[in-house]
Amino acid sequence: MATTSTRHQPHHTLAIQPKSLTIIVGAVGSGKSSLISAILGEIHQTQGTRNARGNISYISQESWIQHDNLRNNILFSTPTINKYYMHANSTPI
């Protein structure tokens, strides 16, 4: 005998302040990637509204490393932030 279940998601409102840093965390399979995809407008919306004003910056889960040294992977050959790299590199952990 097969059973079916229907998930009902309650109404949610998410408000993120302009120029703020927002980090989405949660357990594996909890919907983090789906939430971000919805915010970015990459999921077909079946109900409700999405209102995003201004620009949204997104850093994906997939990292990549240049075939270069650690310094250039951090700085991307940008000399203007070299002093911050030198400070971070000399700070003990």
N, C-alpha and C positions, 0 to 999 in steps of 0.2 A: 504494500500500500504506500503510495507516494504522497508526500505532504508538500504543500507549498506555503511559503511565508511571504508576507509583504512587509517591507520596512516602511515605517512612517517617520519621516524626519520632521521634527517640530520646527516652527518658524525660528530663524536665527537672524540676528542683525550683527554685522561686524563693522565697526567704525575705526579706521586707522587715521591718526592725525597726520597732517602734512609734515614732511621733512622728518619723520620719525623712523627709527629702525625697528622693524617688527620681525620676530623670529618665530617660526612655526615648529613646534616640537611635539612628539608623541610616539607612542609605541608603533611597531611595525604593523601595517595594515589598518591604522586608525583613521586614515583619510587625509593625511598631510598633503600629499601630492595632488589629490583630487581637489582639496580646498584651494591650493595655489592655482591649479588649472582653471578652476571656476573664477577666481579673482582676475586672472589674465584673460578670461573670455574664451578659453580653449575647450570648454565642455559645453555641449548642447544643453541649453537651459529649457526645462520643461515647465517651470512655473516660477513665480516671484520676479524680482527685478534685481539688476546689477547696475550700480551707479558708480563708476570710477571716473573721477575728475583728475586732470593733470597727468603727470608721467609716473609710471611704475617701473622700478628697477628690480630685476630678478636675477639671482645667482643660482644656477641649476645645481643639482646633486652630482652631476658628472664633472669630475675634475680632470684637468689635463696639465701636463708638464712639458715645457719646451725642452728640446734636446740641447740643453745649455747648463750652466752651473746654477747653484742655488741662488746666488746673488741676483743674477739676471732673471731668474724665474720669479723672484719677489719684486724686483724693480722694473721689469720689462724695459731695461735699458733707459730708464728715465733718471737723469742726473739730479733733477730738482728735489727728489725725495731721498737722495743718498744719505743725508745726515740722519734721517729717521732709521734707515737700515743699519747704519753704523752704530747708533745708540741701541737698537734692539739686539744687534749681534753681540754687543759687549755686555749686555745685561744678563747676569746669571739667572738660571731658572731654579 
